[in-house]
Amino acid sequence: MTGPPGTEITSAEETHLASRTELSKFLADVERRAFKQAMFAVRNNEAALDIVQDAMLKLAEKYGDKPAQELPMLFQRILQNTIRDYYRRQKVRSLWTTLLSALGPGRNEDEMDPLETMETDDKTSLGVGPAEQLEKSQLLEIIDKELQRLPPRQREAFLLRYWEELDVAETASVMGCSQGSVKTHCSRAAHALATALRTKGIEL
């Protein structure tokens, strides 16, 4: 059903889709405020820049065709999710280093899933000096590279458990295998990573 001509025009204006120029202007206008918001959240200049750029890219790629008036709310939602993802990665990667440091040589490869037998503290990088942050960053880069060298099933189990934070039963369901197999894959992956780091002279 169509209304009077005036009503049709008003409806079209209300659902006006953002043009490329409008999207670019919105991003330019919001960038400085978004950086301050991210900087306040993560207390790290480089990480804040990455978060803002990632959020802006996601908005342009996924929601660039949305009505212009929806962009502020969409961007805030994306920005907050990106900040949460940052903290989640920091927490999980910190867990990796704690996990690997707990694996001493000579332990049985097929023992229980290491995550079930260790306790970790949820610590942030606040108060850690630049030298320590750089050392940790370099270590995590090495771990990321070593992960790519693992057998596919070991890498999948390890990432599902320690990156996606699934429990053993959930991981087994995703992988289509038994819970015992998940524990074996995770244990072997963790030992392989720990051994690889030690061969590089890195003692955790």
N, C-alpha and C positions, 0 to 999 in steps of 0.2 A: 504494500500500500504506500502511495506517495502522498506527501503533504503539499502545501502551497510552495511555490518557488522559493520564497524567503526561507522557509523551514529547511528545504533541501540544502541551501547554501550554508546555513548555520550548522547542519549536521556534518557536512563535508569539512567545514573548518574545524569542528570539534575532533574529527578523526584524521586531521591532516598528518600525513606521514613525513617524517623528518627527511629533508633533502641532504645530499652529501655536504653542502655548504653549512646547513644548520647543525649537522652532526659534528663537523669539524669545529664550528664555533662553540658548541656546547663543551666539547672536550678541551678546547683551549681555555675556556672560562673556568672549568672545574678542576683543571690539573693542579694549580697551586694549592687550592683548598684540600684536594685529595692527598697531595703529598704531605701536608701538615698533619692530616688525620692519620695517615699511615706511619709517619715518623713518630707521632705520639704513641702509637700502638706498639711498634717494634723497636724503637730506639736505635735504629741503624740506618744511616743515610742511603747506602747502596741497596739494602733490602727494601726500603721504602720506595725508592725509585723503581725497582723491579716490580713491586706490587702494583703501583699506579699504572705503569706501562702495560702490565699484564691485564689489569682490569679494563683499561681503555681499549685494548685490542679485542678483548672478549665482547665488550659492548658493541664495537664496530662490526665484528664478524657475525655475532649472533642476533643482535637486536637493532641493527642499523636501519631496518625497515619498519620499526615501530613508530607510533605517533610521537611527535616531538615532545608533547607534554608528559609522556611516560619515561623519558630518558633519565631525569634526575633520580627517580625512585629505583629504576633498573640499575643504574650505575652504582648507587649506594649499596644495593643488595650484592652486586658483583664484587665491589670493593671489600665489603665485610667478609664475604666468603673467601676471597683471596687472602685476606689477613689471617683468617682462621686456618686456611690451608698452610700458610707459612709456619704458624706455630705448631701445626700438626707434624709437618716435615721435620721441624727442629726437634720435637719430642721424640719422633720415631728414629731419627738418625742418631740422636744421643743414646737411645736404647741400643742401636747397633753397636756402637763403640763399647758400651758397657757389657753387652752380650759377648762380644769377641774377646774382651779383656778377661772375662770369666772362664774362658776355655783354655785351660792349660794343656801342654803336650802330654800324651800318654793316656788320655781318657778314651773310653770306648766310643767309637763313632756312632753306634746304633743305640746309644742310651736314650733316655726320654728327651722330648723336645726341650731344648735349653731354656726357652722362655718360661716354662712351667716351674723351673727350679731356681730362678733367680729373682731378686727383688731390686727394683730401681727407684730412684728418686726423681720426681719431675722437676728438674732444674732448668732455669733459663740461662741465657748467656749474659744477663745483666751482671755487671761487676767483674766480668772476665776481661783481662787486658787484651790489647790489640795483638800481641805476640801469641797469646794462647788461642785467640779466635782464628788467627791465620793458620796456626798449626792444626787446629781442629778442621778447618775448611780443607786444607790440603789432604788430611787423612781421609775425609769423607769422599773426596774426589777419587782417591785410590780405591776405596771400598766400592764406589760406583763402577769403576772399570773392572774390578775383579768380579763383581756380580755378573757382568756380561760373559765371563769365561766359564761360569758354572753350567753344568748340564741343565737343559730346559726344565725338567721336573723339579730339580732342586731349587733353581732360581724362582720358579713359580711358587713353590711352597714357602720359601723364605720371604718373598715379597708379600704374599697374601697374609702371612702371619705377622710380619714386623713392619710392613708398610701400610697395608690395608687394615691391620689390627683385627683380623678375623680370628676366632678361636679355632681350636683343632677340629671340632665337628664341622664348623662352617667351611673351613678350608678343604676338608675331606669331601664335602658335598660339591664344592666348586670344581675340584680336581677330578671327581669321580673315582676316588680311591678310599682305602680304609684310613681310619685315624692313626693306626700304627704306621702306615706308609708315610703319612704326613710328618709324624715325629721323626721317622728315619731320614726323610728328605731334608728336614730342617736341621737336624743334628749334623748330617754330613755337609750341608751347605755352610753352616757356621764354622765347623772345623776346617773346611777347605779355605774359607776366607781368613780365618786366624792363621793358618799355616802360610798362606800366600803373603800376608803382611809380615810375618816373622822372617820369611826368606828375603824380604826387602829391608830387613834390619829394623823393623818397627815392632817394638815391644809395647803392648797396651797395658 
